[in-house]
Amino acid sequence: MDADVAVIGGGVVGLAVALELSRTRQVAVIERHSALGLETSSHNSGVIHAGIYYPAGSLKHTLCMEGNALLYGWASAHGVRARRTGKLILAVDEGEREALAAVAAQAAANGVPEVRAVRSAGVAALEPEVRCVEALWSGTTGVVDQMALLASFAAAFTANGGWIALRHQVRAIERVPGGFELGVASPDGTDAAVTVETLVNSAGLGAPAIASMLGYPLDGGDGVPVLRQRVNKGRYYDVVAPAKARALRHLLYPVPEHARGGLGVHVTIDVDGGAHLGPDTEWLDDGVALDYRADDARRAEFHAAASRYLPFLDADDIAPGQVGYRPKLQRPGGAIADFLIWRDGGYVHLGGMESPGLTASLAIGRHVARRL
């Protein structure tokens, strides 16, 4: 075998898995793009989540909470910028108190630390420009520099002797005695064969296509879980009025919109102090080409959503930001779907690696290592 393990996908989850496995194995990361983390890992809010929203005992709950502590510790030890900003989840009007109480109950069931109720006067002390009737404070929520985090994972992985092959596209996979043979297109256009004992599919948006190469039915059956994903688009707007961006100090979330596939248009503060709105949610049809270019088509909707709790924000204070895509096992209108970490012999499939995948990444790496 050329390596013990191949990890397909050089995003934050794939790198975290590869890093953990490289402690005891020879691991190769195969990434089709010219740099690491160019899809889901870099097109998100960079939020370090606390583990509030997910069903108790689910992988999203347990790995998010484990990953939260691991990520802050990693960032501190490796010089990666991270800010424990804290977050306010807002009931903007009386009709949202019940939904906020449900969030509080879920946080309590999940054992999330540093969560407490805040009355409107307390919110005003923390965020003078915010309008709401009540809020929840989450003290372990924060933000991280995603690309610096990716770079730190890659550096530690290669220091362990791991290989990273950029601009290599997996074209075919066959089972061979003792493992797998991957047919890989190289940057110069030639084909190469890579043999490994274990294969980890961390291809994110492309995970179902990799599973299809091995003949797995994407809609499940005969012991195979549902592997098919839906793509959900999220757009962002940036707060470009400097004084108003500086006036926002914490992450601000409305009560969640789980059935729509997201948490509502919220405010995040990045590690440089910039303020951002989003993402929104839009379910896409299967096979639609992904376009990362921003447009200004939803300014009115973003302003209306944000001004419910930020009345000082004018439409001209925001400008189009980034665009991202979520790989979802959830179906439109359905309940939150858990992470899928499924093993079939020497094959490990990582499906639905959306939020809180970045937060949980180091914990996911440990979980996969335990499964193997």
N, C-alpha and C positions, 0 to 999 in steps of 0.2 A: 504494500500500500504506500501511496505517496505521502499520506498523512493519516493520523488517527481519526480526525474529525474535519469535515468541511462545514462551515457556517455560510449559508447563502444569504447575503444581505448585510451591508456595512452601516446600518443605522445604529442608533444608540442601544437598542435591545440586542441586536446581533453582536455588537462589539462587547457588550457586557457579558453575554453568554460565552463568547469566544475567550474573553479575559479569564473568566472563572474556570473554564475547561482547560485553558493553557497552563494552569498550575500543575497539571499532572499528565497532559497529553500534548501531542504535536497537532496544532490546529491551523487550518487555513481559512481565511475569510475571503469570499468571492463576491465582489461588488461590481455591478454593471456600469455604474457612473464613474466619472473622472475624479470624484472626491467622495469622502464618507458623508453619510447623513444628509444627502441632498433632497430627500423626499419628506416623509413625515417628521423626521427628527429635527429638521431645521425650520419647518414651516408650522410652528406652534407658539404658544405663549411662553414657554420656558418655565411653567409653574411647577413648583414642588408641592404636590397635593398632600392633604392630611389623611385621606381615607374616609371621608364623611359620607359620601353619597351611595356607596356600593352595598349590596346585600351582605349582611353579616356572615362571615365564614367563606365568602367567595374569594377567588384568587385576586380579584381587583381590590378587595378589602384587605386581605392579609398581606399580599405582596406590596401594596401601596404603603401600608403602615411600616412594614419592615424596611422597604426601600427608602422611605422618608428619612429615617435615622441614618441608614447607610449612606445616602447621598450627601447629607450635610457633613457627615464624617469624612467621606471621600473628598469633597470639595475643600474642606479645611486642610486635609493632609497633602493635597496635590496642587494647591494654589489656584483652584478654580473659583471664580467669583460666584458667590451665592448670597442672597439677602433673605433673612427671615422677616419678611415684611408683615406677616399677618394678613388676615382676610376678614372682611365683613360680608355676611350673607344677609340680604336686605328684604324685609317685608315693606314694600313701598306704600301700600295702603292697607286698610283694615281687612279687605278681602283676601290678603295674602298671609295673614297671621296663622291660619290653619296649616298652610303649606310650609311655613317656616317652622311650626311646631313639629311637623313630620320630619323635617331635616334634623331638628334637634334630637328627636327620638332615635333616628337612625345613627347619629353621631354617638349617642349614649350606648346604643346596642353594640356599636362597633368598638367601643372603648377608646375613642379618639381623645387624646389629652388636650388640655388648654382650649376647650370649647365652653363658652358661656354666653348667656343672654345679655344683650345690651339694649337699654331703653333709648328712646330717641335723643334724650339729653346727653347720654353717654356717647352716642354716635356723633353728635354735634361737636363734642370735645375732641374726638379722634379725626373727624372729617367734616369741617365746618360747612362745606358746600353741598353735602349730601342731604337729600330729603327722604325720610322713611319714618315709619311708625315704630319699628322694632328691628333688631338685627341679632345675628349670632356672630360671635368673634371666634376665629380659628387661629390660635397662636403659633401652630407649627407649619402653617402654609408659607411659602416663599417663592423665590424665583432663582434661576440659575442661568449662567451663560452656556447655552446648549452646545455651541461649537467648541468652546474650550473644554467642556466635559467630554465630548467626542474625542478630541485630540488627546486628552489625558488617558482615556480608555485605550486608545490606539497605541500610545507610547508605552503603557504598562504591558499591553499584549505583546508588542514586538520585543520588549525587553525579556519576556518569557520565552522568546524563540518562535512566536507566531508569525505567520505569513499573511500579508494583505495583498490581494491581487485586484487592483482597480481596472476599470474598463474591460472586464472579462464577463461575458454574457453566457449563462448556462443555457445550452440549446437542447440538451437531451440528458436523461438519466436512465441507467440500466442497473438492475441488480446483478451482481456478480458474486461468485463464491467468497464469502467473508466480508461483503460490504457492497459498495456502490461504485459505478464508473460514471463520471460526469463528462459529458461532451461540452467543452467550453470554447467559445469564440474569443480569440486573443485580439488585442488592439491592432495588430498588423493584418488582421483578416484571416489568419490561419487558425485551424482548429487544433485543440489540445485535448488530451484525455487525462483526467485526474481520478485516481482511485483512493477511496477512503473507507474506513470501517463504519463510521457513524456519520449521518447527515442531519444537520439541523436546518430546517427551513424557516429562516427569519427574514423572508423577502418582503414583508409588509404588504403593500398593495398588490404585489405580485405573488404572494404565497399560494393562492389557488392554482395559478398556472404551473408552479413548480410541482405541486401535488399531482396535477393532471399528468405530468411526465412519468410519474410512477404508477399511473392507472387508478388512482383513488377516485371513487365517485364523489363529486363535489357536494352533492345533496345528501350524502351519507347512506348508510345501510351496511349490513353484514359486519357490524362491529366498528364501522367507520363513522365518526361524528360528522356533522355538517361542516364542510370546509369552505363552502361558497361564501364570499363576502359581498357586501354592498358598499359603495363609495359615497361618502357624505362630504360635500364641499363646505369649507368655512372661509369666509372673507373677514378681513380686519380693516379697521380704519385707525389712523394715528391721530392723537391730539397734537395739533401743530401750533396752537396758541401757547407760547412758552409759559406765560404767567399761570394759565389755567392748568397746564400739565404739571407745573411745580406745586400747585395747590393740592394735588391728589397724592396721598401718602401711603395708602394701603390698597390691596386688591379689593375690588368691589364686585360682588356677584348678586344678581337678582335670585329669587327662588328658581330652582332648576326647571328645565323643560325637557325631561327625559324622553317623552314620547316623540319629540321632534329630533332627537339625536344629539342634544347638546345641553349646555348649562345656561343658555340665554346669553344675550350680548352683555359681556361684563368688562370691567376695567382691570387691566394689569399694568404693573409698573415694572419695567425691565431693570437689569442690573446697572444700566447707565442712567436711570431715572426717567426714561421716556415713558409716556402713558399711551396705552393702546386700547381700543374698543374691539370686542369680538372674541371669538368668531361667531358668526351666525351659522345657520344650518341649511343645507339644500341637498336632498337626496338626488343622486344621478342615476340615469339608466345604465344598465350593463353595457360595457364597451365604449362608453363616451370617452373621447380623448381628454386628458387632463391638461389644463391650461393654467399655468402659474402666473400669468400676467394679471395685474390688477386693473379694474375699471372703476368708474365712479357711479355705477348704476344704482347703488343702494344707499347713497348718502342720506336720503330722507328717512328710510327705514332705520338706519343706524342712529341718526340723530333723535328720532322719536323714541326709540328704545332706551337710549342712554339718558335723555332729558327727563324721563320719568323720575329718576333719582338724582340727576345732576342738572337741575333747572338753570344753572349758570352757563351751560354749554350751548353755544350757538352753532348753527349748521356750518358756518364758515370756519369754525375752530377745528374741524377734522378734515383729513385727506386720506385717500385710499392707501392702504397698507398692503401687507402680504396676503397670499392665498394659500390655503392648505387643504389636504384631503385626508379624511379619516377612513381606515379600513375597518368596516363594521360587520360583525356577525349579527347584530341587532337588525330587525326589520322595521321599516317605517311604521310609526305608531305603536311599536312593541316596547316591551320592558327592556331595561339595560341587559345586554348580553355580557357574560363573563369572558375573560381571557380564555383562549383555548390553548392548552399545552398538552398535546397528545403524543404518545409514544407508540410506535409499532415496530418492535424489534430495534434495529439500529437507526430508525427514522424518527425524528422529533419534529412535530409541526407546531409552529407558533401562529395562531390565528387571532384576528381581531385585536391586534396590538396598537390600539389607540390610547387615548388618555385613560388611566394614568401610567402609560407605558414608560415614559421618561422617568417619572418618580420611582417606579417599581423596577427599573432596569437591573440594578445590581442584585436585587432580591430575585428577579426572574432568572438571572444567571445562576444563582445558588440553587434555585428550585430545579432547573434543568440538570445541573450537575448531580443533584440527589436522585433524580429520575433515572439517570444513566449509571 
